[in-house]
């Protein structure tokens, strides 16, 4: 069997969006707000440290002791709040550190690009590049160069991946890239909200608010993981609505508080 050219094109588009969009956004921010690279690096580090290391470490402990997926409601509540707490705490601590030397809304946006950009690159960009390479090798009839020396669990994993590539609709590959656009918008918006919780007096409540907002936006994805929602396109629509909602809240917050923030 062959992977359709359209599927490979959709993989490439998603990879370009996931890796290229954060870069383009930072260039725009650099020109418009004189955004610095250090806040973006802090965003990258914050996501890796808190979401990929700390949060996953807690998950590994919890999932060994409790079978949460057998209790969908508990699993959803646990998942959405863990993501919210760890990621928003990463923002909060990072802005506390950045506040000593960096100011202006460009700092908040640059952090959001780093946080959302590395998430997009790791979860979709690199995955799509790997999938695209495997599809090209498969179409060239050279898959044995990869699977020939494999055996056991690794061999089964590669076979499962190949089956998924052959049976997945091209539109689903494209949906991954579109989803990252929504996700980056959400990450930028949440970063603005937490930015003001740190940089503006008497707005500390924006930090716990960001955790709740993050948790609400994550409900559809968590519900799909346990089979409560089975339609992926419904999840994407709800994520789009979540992105719009977060943008509106972030814009309102910025317009109301921006006069109190020194631009640098």
C-alpha positions in Angstrom: 0.0 0.0 0.0 1.0 3.6 -0.7 0.6 6.7 1.4 -1.3 9.3 -0.7 0.6 12.4 -1.8 -2.1 14.5 -0.3 -1.5 12.9 3.1 2.2 13.7 2.8 1.4 17.3 1.8 -0.9 17.6 4.9 1.9 16.3 7.1 4.3 18.9 5.7 1.8 21.7 6.2 1.3 20.7 9.8 5.0 20.5 10.4 5.6 23.9 8.8 2.8 25.5 10.9 4.0 23.9 14.1 7.7 24.9 13.7 7.4 28.0 11.5 4.5 29.8 13.1 6.3 30.5 16.4 9.4 31.7 14.6 7.3 34.1 12.4 5.4 35.4 15.5 8.6 36.1 17.4 10.0 38.1 14.4 6.7 40.1 14.3 6.9 40.7 18.1 10.6 41.7 17.9 9.8 44.4 15.3 6.6 45.6 17.0 7.4 45.4 20.7 11.2 45.0 20.7 10.6 41.6 22.3 13.7 39.9 23.8 14.8 36.4 23.3 15.4 35.6 27.0 11.6 35.6 27.8 11.0 33.2 24.9 13.8 30.9 26.2 12.2 31.1 29.6 8.9 30.0 28.0 10.6 27.0 26.4 12.3 26.1 29.6 9.1 26.6 31.6 7.1 24.2 29.4 9.8 21.5 29.3 10.5 21.7 33.1 7.0 21.9 34.4 4.9 20.1 31.8 7.2 17.5 30.5 9.3 16.7 33.6 7.4 17.7 36.8 3.9 17.0 35.6 4.7 13.8 33.9 6.6 12.6 37.0 3.5 13.1 39.1 1.4 11.3 36.4 3.7 8.3 36.5 3.3 8.0 40.3 -0.5 8.6 40.3 -1.3 6.3 37.4 0.7 3.5 39.0 -1.4 3.7 42.1 -4.8 4.6 40.7 -6.7 3.4 37.6 -8.2 6.8 36.9 -9.2 6.0 33.3 -11.8 3.6 34.7 -13.3 6.7 36.4 -13.8 9.1 33.5 -15.0 12.1 35.6 -12.2 11.9 38.1 -9.7 11.4 35.2 -11.0 14.5 33.4 -10.9 16.7 36.5 -7.4 15.4 37.5 -6.0 15.9 34.0 -7.3 19.4 33.3 -6.3 20.8 36.6 -2.9 19.2 36.6 -2.2 20.7 33.2 -3.5 24.1 34.4 -1.6 24.1 37.7 1.8 23.1 36.3 1.7 25.3 33.1 0.3 28.4 34.8 2.7 28.0 37.7 5.6 27.8 35.2 4.4 31.1 33.8 3.9 32.7 37.2 7.4 31.7 38.4 9.0 32.7 35.1 7.5 36.1 35.1 8.5 36.6 38.8 12.1 36.0 37.6 11.8 38.0 34.4 10.3 41.0 36.2 13.7 41.9 37.6 15.1 42.8 34.1 12.3 42.6 31.5 9.1 44.7 31.2 6.5 45.5 28.6 3.8 43.3 27.0 6.4 42.0 24.6 7.8 40.0 27.6 4.5 38.3 28.1 4.0 37.5 24.4 7.6 36.3 23.9 7.2 33.9 26.9 3.9 32.6 25.3 5.6 32.0 22.0 8.4 30.0 23.7 5.9 28.0 25.8 3.4 27.4 23.0 6.1 27.1 20.3 8.1 24.4 21.9 4.9 22.5 22.6 3.9 22.7 19.0 7.3 21.7 17.7 7.7 18.7 20.0 4.2 17.4 19.9 3.3 18.0 16.3 6.2 19.4 14.3 8.8 16.7 15.0 6.1 14.0 15.0 4.9 15.1 11.5 8.5 15.2 10.1 9.1 11.7 11.4 5.7 10.5 10.0 6.4 12.1 6.7 9.9 10.5 6.4 8.4 7.1 7.2 5.7 7.6 4.6 8.2 8.5 1.9 10.3 5.4 2.8 7.2 3.3 2.7 6.2 4.7 -0.7 9.7 4.0 -2.0 9.4 0.4 -1.0 12.3 0.6 1.4 10.5 0.0 4.7 12.6 -3.1 5.2 15.6 -0.9 5.8 13.9 0.2 9.0 12.0 -2.9 10.1 14.4 -5.6 8.9 16.5 -5.7 12.0 13.8 -4.9 14.5 11.9 -7.4 16.6 9.7 -7.7 19.7 8.0 -4.6 21.1 9.9 -2.1 18.9 8.9 -4.0 15.7 5.2 -3.9 16.9 5.4 -0.2 17.5 6.7 0.5 14.0 4.1 -1.7 12.5 1.4 0.1 14.4 2.7 3.4 13.3 2.8 2.3 9.7 -0.8 1.0 9.9 -1.8 4.4 11.4 -0.1 6.3 8.5 -1.8 4.1 5.9 -5.3 4.3 7.4 -5.4 7.9 8.7 -7.4 10.4 6.7 -5.2 13.2 5.2 -7.5 15.8 6.8 -6.5 14.4 10.3 -2.9 15.1 9.5 -3.8 18.6 8.5 -6.0 19.0 11.6 -3.0 18.6 13.8 -1.4 21.7 12.4 -4.6 23.7 12.6 -5.0 22.6 16.2 -1.6 24.0 16.9 -2.7 27.4 15.7 -5.5 27.4 18.2 -3.2 26.1 20.9 -0.6 28.8 20.3 -3.3 31.4 20.5 -4.4 30.0 23.9 -0.8 29.8 25.2 -0.2 33.4 24.2 -3.5 34.5 25.8 -2.8 32.7 29.1 0.7 34.2 29.1 -0.8 37.7 28.9 -3.2 37.0 31.7 -0.5 35.6 34.0 1.9 38.4 33.0 -0.5 40.9 34.4 -1.0 38.8 37.6 2.7 39.4 38.3 3.4 42.8 36.8 0.3 44.6 38.0 -0.5 45.3 41.7 -3.5 43.7 43.2 -4.0 41.4 40.3 -2.7 38.2 41.8 -6.1 36.6 41.4 -5.4 36.4 37.6 -3.0 33.6 38.3 -5.6 31.2 39.8 -8.1 32.4 37.2 -5.7 31.4 34.5 -5.5 27.9 36.0 -9.3 27.6 35.9 -9.5 29.0 32.3 -6.8 26.5 31.2 -8.6 23.6 32.8 -11.9 24.6 31.2 -10.3 24.8 27.7 -8.7 21.3 28.3 -12.0 19.6 29.1 -12.8 18.4 25.5 -9.4 16.9 24.9 -9.5 15.1 28.3 -13.0 13.9 27.6 -11.9 12.4 24.3 -9.1 10.5 26.0 -11.6 8.6 28.1 -14.1 8.2 25.3 -16.7 10.6 26.6 -16.3 12.5 23.4 -15.5 10.4 20.3 -15.6 13.0 17.5 -12.2 14.6 16.9 -13.7 17.4 14.9 -16.0 18.3 17.8 -12.9 18.6 20.0 -11.3 20.9 17.4 -14.4 23.1 17.2 -14.5 23.3 21.0 -10.8 24.1 21.1 -11.4 26.9 18.5 -14.1 28.3 20.8 -11.7 28.1 23.7 -9.0 30.0 21.7 -11.5 32.7 20.9 -12.6 33.0 24.5 -9.0 33.2 25.8 -8.1 35.8 23.2 -11.1 38.0 24.2 -10.2 37.7 27.9 -6.5 38.4 27.3 -7.3 41.4 25.1 -9.7 42.8 27.7 -7.1 42.3 30.4 -4.4 44.0 28.3 -6.6 47.0 27.3 -7.6 47.5 30.9 -4.2 47.3 32.5 -1.6 48.2 29.8 -1.3 51.8 30.8 0.3 50.7 34.1 3.0 48.6 32.4 6.3 50.3 31.3 7.2 49.4 27.8 10.9 48.6 27.1 
